[in-house]
């Protein structure tokens, strides 16, 4: 969210910005609210894309409708916009009407007393499509895949740079994986591994076994590094299978069904029935965000980019 207002310090001081931040966290998102106090500084913040732009009408040199017109016409931004003012008659101005005419995805708030409620309603409107259960399945599947890539990155760095494993050691890891898990065409996997190398073949290892190698590598490294950060991470990471791997498997084997007046995801794995509604999906997203943050902190501690 980009929020433009000359009086933003007041909104920050009275906790309004934090309230919107917390509102988004409760919905299972990672908020990034960029606050801009002067429209002259706006261009510096337009290098990234936004889901919502909030702007006051009364700015320092230009009115908010001029800024919005420029964003639409010059920058070609089709971002949802919430436009507000303490003045009750600003929208009646002929010049304002002309600039905003025929513009889509423009929300108007007159008066500041109920501004927070209006912002929350616009946010709910903006993310409503994300709350559709099938779209949520895509979000969660994408998040679990990103965590899988993080495990690959950290594991390879640990094995090569921290534990100083030789190629022979790495070969033995793959061979152990084959003997422990692969029963069909193990020679083919080993042959491909030798051809493309450990870093590439590691990506093809099944997620649960990959997680096991990751944890074993961390435990081995912790023997020579007694830092509490690794111990805390290993403790937190114990639930990774339930929170991430198992969830991804369930979402991959689920289908949407009508349940009363709502749509849910239902399925069965190994004789276990499961069902996810919107509330459960929000809980899952929050856990995925927690695991992502822990992975990022571990990478910072280990100096892995």
C-alpha angles and dihedrals in degrees: 000000000000113000118192120190135129089220096050091121087070092052090049093046095051093047099250095126091048090049091057090045091053091045090058092046089054088055090056099257135124104237123214110183112183111199119205118188100184128039088218087069094049098098090059090064100047098083091093128056122250134206093210137015118201118193138176118225097223107065132159103270107353132041117246093248089061090053092048092048090052092049091052100040104032103027094033091221114165093185119142108264131202112198119190142173140175088225113092098204102044093105090059093065109115094223092050091049091051094050095047096041114124092000112140129216093029117141121193125207118186112199128014101240094088097029095117091053090050092049091051091049092050090048090051089050091049095051097037092102089051089056091059101111098236092049089049089054088057092049093051094044090051091049093051090049091053090052089051089055090050090054089051092051096047095042094052091046091049095048097043106031106026106028092033093219116189123228087257090055091049091048089054090053091055093044090049089050091051093050092044099046118003116078099158118073097340090165090058092055093048091047091052091045092054090048099049100026135236099290092058100036092049088071090063094057113109112265097244093050090044089054089050092053088047093053093043090052092050092048091050091049091048089063089069095033116052095186114143091225092074094045091049091048093050090050093050092043093059090093094051093106093053096038100042119006097041091043092052090050091050094048090049090055100042136096132199118254135178111250109182108301095343138065119236137180113243135178148129132244123183091347093308116124117213137181131188126195127181093274092052090048090055090053090050092050090051091054091048090052090051091052090047091053092048091051090050091050091049091051091051091049092049093042093239116153 
